[in-house]
Amino acid sequence: MTPRAAQVDGPVLGLDVGDRRIGLACSDPTGLLASPLGVWRRLDEERDVQHIVAMAQEHEVRVVVVGLPINMNGTEGPQAEKTRRFAECLQRAGLHVVLWDERLTTVEATRMLQERGMRAKRIPHHVDEAAAVLILEAYLASLGNRPQAWTPV
C-alpha cells in the first residue's frame, strides 16, 4: 500500500471502516471537494469488497483512502489490524489503496454534526460518512493542492 500519492489524478474515495458500517466519501476529479456518499452496512467481507469496488468503478476512482484507527499513543490495536486486512482485500481486488491515520475523526465528525444542529438521534446514522469526509479532506490537504478544510470554531 502506498503511503500517499503525489497529486490527485481523478476522484478519490475515502472510507471509514468499522465492524458494522463503512462510511463513504468521494472527491471531485480535481481533489478540491469531498462529499459524503452514504453508509454501507457490512454484510461479509466478499460483498463488502464488491460494493467498494463497484463504488470505485461508478465514480471512476483512482485512489481509495482507508482510515486507519491508530491509538492516541501511536500504537495499533485490534481494529487497526482488521482495517489493514480489509484494505489488503481491496488492494487484491485491484484498487489502489492508501492507509490514512484517522485518529479522532469520529469524535470530530460527531462534534461537527452537533454544531450543524443535527439532532442527537440522527447523528449515528451520519457519523460514519462524515468521518469518511474528514479522512478524505485530510488526505487531499496533505497533497498540497488544496487548503486544509475549514472547521467552525
N, C-alpha and C positions, 0 to 999 in steps of 0.2 A: 504494500500500500504506500502510496506517495505521501510524503509529509504535507506538501501543498503544491499547487500549480503556480506557474509564473504569472499567468493572466487568464481572464475568462475568455473562452472561445465558444460561446453559446451558453444556453441556460445551465444552471447548476441546481441540483436537487439537494435539499437539506433534510435530514432525518433526526428525530428524537426517538430513539428506540427504547421501549420499555418491555416489560414482561407481557402486558396485556394489550398495549396500544403502541402504534408508531405514528408520531406527528410528522406531517409532511409540509414542506415549503419549497417554492421554486423561484428562481431568479428570472428576470428578463434576460434576453440574449446578451445585453451589454454588461450585466453584473451590477447594475445600479439599484434595482428594486428587488426586494424579496417579498413574496406574497404567500399567505397560507394556502395549502391545498387540501386541508382536512386531516382527518384521523382515520387510520386503518386499524380496525380491531383484529388483533392477531388470531390466526387460526392454527396453523402449524408452519414449520419452517419452510417447507416447499411452497405452499400457497402464499406465504408472506413474501418470499423472494420473487415469485412470479408476479405478484402485484406491484412490487417496487420496480421490477424490470419493465413491466407494462407502462407504469407511470413515466419512467425514464424515456421509453420509446415515444410515448404520446407527446411529451414535452421536448423531445429532441435534446435530451440532457447529455452533456459531455462529461460531467463530474458529479459524483454523489458524495456529499459531505455527511458523515455519520458522527453524531455527537458521542464522544467517549466520556462516560461518567468517572472522572478522576476524583479521588478523595481530596479533601482540603489540604492534607499534608503531602499531596503529590503521589500517593500510592494508588494502586489499582486493586479493587476488590472484586467480589464475585460478579457484580453487574457489569463491570468493565470487561471481564473475561467473556461473558455471554455476548456482549456487544461486539467484541472483537471476532468471535466465532460467526456472528450474523454478518458482519462486514466481509469476512472471508467468503461466505456463501454468495454474497452479492458480487464479489470480485470473480469468483469461479463462474458466475452466470454471465460474465462478460462486461460488467460495469467497472468504470474507473473510480475507485473508492479512496477517499481521504478521510482519515480519522481526525476529529477535532475536539479539543478539550471543552467540555460543556459544563464545567463547574458553575453552579448556582443559576443555570438558565431557567430551571423550573421555578425557582424562587422569584427570579426577576420577571418571568412571564406571568406568574400569579399576581405580583405587585402591579405590573403594567395593566393587566385586565381589571384589577380593582380600581386603579386610578382612572381608567376609562369608563367607570361606572357600571361595570358588569356585576350583576347580582351573584352572590356567593354560590348559589345553587347551580349557576350556569358555568362557572369557572372550570370545574373539572372536565367539561365537555370541550373546552377550547384550549386548555393549558398546554397540551402536547403539541398542537400545531403552532401555538405562539412560541413555545420553546424552540421548535424547529426553525422558525423565522429568525430568532435570536442567534442560533447556531450558524445559520446561513449568512446573516448580516455580519457576524464577527469574522467568518472566513473571508467573505468578499472584501471587507475592510482591510484585512491583512494583506491582500494582494496589492494594495496601494492605488487602486483605480477608483476608489470611492471614499467619501468621508465616513468616519465611524457613525453608526446610527444615532440619531437624536433620541435622547431619553428625557422625558419630562422630569424636572427636579421636584 
